[in-house]
Structures are given as C-alpha cells and as structure tokens.
Amino acid sequence: MTVIRPYGDTTGDGMVQTSFTLPVAPGPRAEGAALQLANKMGIHPAMVVHSHGIGGGGAGGGEPAFTFFVVYGSVTHLVDTDEVEVEERDYPLLSPTEVNGAIKARLHRKLVVMGACIGTDAHTVGIDAILNLKGFAGEKGLEYYREMDVANLGAQVTVPELVTRARAAKADAVLVSQVVTQKDAHLRNTRELAGAFREAMGETRPLLVVGGPRFDPAMARDLGVDKVFGRGTTPGEVASYLVSALLPAPTPDPALLPAPEETTA
C-alpha cells in the first residue's frame, strides 16, 4: 500500500491532532473560532480537547488576550508515499577508523573543521553534539577523530568573525548549527553566511555545512551552502559526508583491476 491515511484509533480513520494559538481571549467564542479554523483546514468533525489562555497577567495586569488550543479530529486527505520526495544519502557511512584511514591515506594531513552557532543563536546543543568528544546518539563527536583538527567557536559568533577565523585556520569545512528559527532567522543567517564566504574567499572558500531541527535538507542550493542536515543527524553521518565531499577519490589498487583483454591479429 502506497496510498495511506493518518491513523488514530483504528487503521485508516484519518484522525489527527494539531495545536495552535489564536489572538482571542479564552471562552466559548474562542473555542468556536478554533473549530471554524479546524474545519477550514479539512478537519471534520473536530473537537477542542484542550485550551487555555496565555498572555496577560504580567506587570500591567489584564486578562489573557490569546488562547492556546489542541484540536483532534478526522481528515479525508490521502497521502501517496510513492510521490514523497526526500534527500537521499549518496555517500557511504564510515566508521571512525575508516574515516581516519581515508584522511590519512588520501589527504596526507589533518582535516581542519571549524564549527559555530552564528548570529544571536545561543543554543550550542546541536554543534556540541556533532563536534564534542561526548558526541550524540552513542557516537563520538568529531573531536574523537585523530585525523581531524576541530575547533568549536561556541555561540553567538558573528559571520565576519567566522570568515576571519576560518581563513586564518585554513579550514577545510565550516559547520554551523541554527536552533533559533523564529521568523526564519535560520534561513536569513545561512544566506548571510554563504554570501560572506563567497565574497571574501570565492572558489577557495571552505565547505559550508549547516544543520538544525527546522532545516529542509533539500534547500542546500537555495541557501548557497554545500550541505544541509536536519534533526537527528549523528557525528558519523557528518564525518562520512566530509570524507566524501573533501577527499580526492581513492586510487584503485592495480592488483584489483581486471586484466586487459588479449587481442589477436
């Protein structure tokens, strides 16, 4: 089966749950507005299973002027999984030993990697998960790889500072994590990053890799970077990508090449 519906209580019942906030004080009118919105979204019948007022009650006092809702109901929409387009991984996953061996054999020096959170983003959990020794999801971070020279610049690094530091270190790759996404700040910051490196270094710029929970991996070209990673990315995936993108192709072993065919006059 490739055509499917959401599952709630029984298979194919189309039940979904969604949440949203409306700029209406809590009460019957607010719940009526929530149900009207749910119906327009294709949820029918819809039920408000939770609501509470938010805002107000601060220094200036006053009643809540907003209401948060959780709505549950059925949709008639179908999904065809054959039509789903995703960014497929086009490189092999390597173990730390294989990554180190590839860098040593094919680059003949350490791979220089620099990471940071740019702009006003102070959330380092993403970049730390990829770079720090402790790593993420049972995998060691890139600091664990002996053939990598890793520098974690931390949070709230300005784009000009990152460009300057990457140029001075002759970085092969720059990894940027963006967790703060309000009003698409992660997209604006990434485009600023790509433009600054392009202007400052041109074709000699390092590989630019960005990641965060709200990124779409298919947006790399639109954002002007080389690779975009979404939520759940592990250090091993990033390390394997760096090997694939930065290292020259391995030289085939002559002993493993097929023998040339004999020709007759």
N, C-alpha and C positions, 0 to 999 in steps of 0.2 A: 504494500500500500504506500503510495506516494502522496495521495490527497488525504489530508487529515484535518481534524478539528480539535480545538482545545479540550482537555479532559478535566473535569471537576469531581463530580460524584460518580458518574458512570461513563464508560467509554463513548466518546462522540457526543457528549451532551453540550459541548460548546461553552462550558462555564469558565468565566474569567474573573479576576479580581483586580481592581485598579484603585489608585489613590490620587487625590488632587486637592488643591486649595482654591476656594472662591472668595473674592473680596466682599463677603456678605456676613453680617452678624449672625451667630447661631440661632436656630429656631426653625419653625415649620417652613417659612419661606425659603430659607437657605437649603433645607433638605429637598424641597420641591425644585429648586434651581439645579441641585446636583442630579436629581433624577432626569430632569429635562436634558441636561448635558449628556448623561449616560445614554439616553435614548438616541440622541443625535450621533453618538459615537457607534451606534449599532448594537448596544447592549439592551436587550429586551426579552423578558421583563428584568428590571433592575431593582436591587434592594440596597438601601443605605444601611450597612451593617455596623458602621461606626462613624461618629462625628464629634468634634469638639472645637470650641472657639480658641483662636490663637490671636496674639497681639493684644494691645490694650493692657491696662493694669500696671503700666510702668510708672515712671516718675510723674508723668502728667495725669495718671489715673485713667479713668474711662473704661467702657466696656469693650470686649474683643470686637474687632471690626472684620475679622476673617474667620472662616470655618474650614477645618480640615476634614475630608471625607474618605472613607473606604467604601467602595461600591462593589457589589457582587451580582453577577447576572450572566445571561446566556447571549452568545453571539452566533450568527448564522454563517460567518465568514469561513472559507476553506483555505487551506494552505497546501500548495503543491511543492513538496520537497525537491522535486526534480528541477524546479525553477529557482531554487535558492543559489545565490552566487556568493562564494566566500573566497578569501585569500588563502590559497593552499600553500603549505610549506614546500619549497622547491629545493631544499638542501637537506642533507642527512644529519641526524642528531648524533653528535660525537660525545664520547666520554671525556673527562678531563685529561686522561692520559693521551687519548687520540688528539685532542686539541693542542696540548703541549708538544706532542711529537710533530704535528703538522707545522706549527710555528717554527720550531727549531730547525726542521729539515728544509722548509720552503722559504722562510723569511730570513733566517740566519741572524736574527736579533730579536729582542723582546718587542711584543706588540704593545704600543702605547695607547692606553684607553683613558679618557677623561670623562667624568660624569658630574651632573649638577641638576638642581632644580632652579629654573630661571624665573625672572620677574618677581612678583610678590609671593610666589608659592613657597610656603614654609614646611610643606609636608615631605619629609625625606624618606618615608617608609618605602616608597617604590624604588628609588635609586639605591637605597641601602640594601634592599632585598636582592638586587642584582649584583652590586659591587662588593658589599661587605663579606668578610670571611664566613660569617654565620649563614649567609645565603637565605634560601627560601624553598619551601616545599621539599625539604630533605636534601637539597642540592647546595653545595658550597658556592659562594659568590666568586666573582672574577678575581678578587684578591688572592684566592686559593691557587690560581693557575700560575705556576712558577715562571712561565714564559710570557706573562703579561705584566706590564708596568702600569699599575692602576692608580689613579688619583681621583678621590671623591671630594669635590669642592663644596658639597653641602647645599644649603638652601639659600634662596633669595639672591642668586648670583645674577648680575646684570649681563645682558647679551654682549656688550662691548668687552666686559671683563673676561667672559668666557672665550671670546675670539682671541683676545690678547694672550690668555693663558694657554690656549690650545696651540697657537702659533709658536709660542716660546718653547713649549714642550715637544713640538713636532708630533702632535697627537695623530695617530692613525684613525682613531674613531672618537666621536663625542656622543655620549649618551645623555639624554635629557628626559627627566620624568616630570609629568604635569598631572597633579591630582586636582587642583583647584580649576573648576570648569565653568563657574558662573559666567553667563553671557558669552560663552565660547571663548573665554580667556585663553584656554589651552591652544586653540586654533590660531588666534592672533599672535600669541607668543612664539608658536612654532614657525609661522610665516616670517616673523621678525628675525628669528634665529637663522633661518635659511637665507634670507636676504642679506643679513650682515656678513655671514661667512662667504657668500657668493661675491659680495662687493669687496671684501677685504682680501680674499685669497683665490678667487676664481676657481680654475680647474684643479688647483693644488689643495683645495680645502679637504679636511678630513671627512671620513664617512659620517653622516649625520643620522642618528637613530633616536627616535622619540618613543615614549610609551606612557600609558596611563589608562585608568579604567574606562574613560569615555572616548578613547580614540577608536576610529574605524581603520583597521589595518589596510584597507583598500585606498586610503587617502594620501599615501606617501607622495605620489606625483603631484597632486593638487597642492600639498603643503610645501613642496620643494625640498623634501628630505629623501633619504635613501631607503629608510625602513621605518615602519610604524608597528609597534607591538601593543596589543590590548591587554586587558586584565588577565591574570593567571599566568603570565609569561614567567618562565623559570630562567635562572642563570645559564643553565646548559643550552637552552634554545638560543640565547643571545650569543654565547661563546661560539656555538656552531655556526651561526649566521656570520659572525665576524671572520671566521676562517674561510667560509665560502665566498664572502664578498671581497676580502682584502688580500688573500694569499694567492700567488700565482698557481696555476694548475700544476698538479704533480707530474713529474717527468715519468713516463711509462718505463717499467723495467724491461730492458731489451730481451731478457730471458723469457718474459711472459708474452712477447709479441708473436703473432703467428708467422710461421716460416713463409718466405716468399714462394710463390708457385713457380715450378720449373716450366720453362718454355722449350719447345722443340722447333727446329728449323723446318 
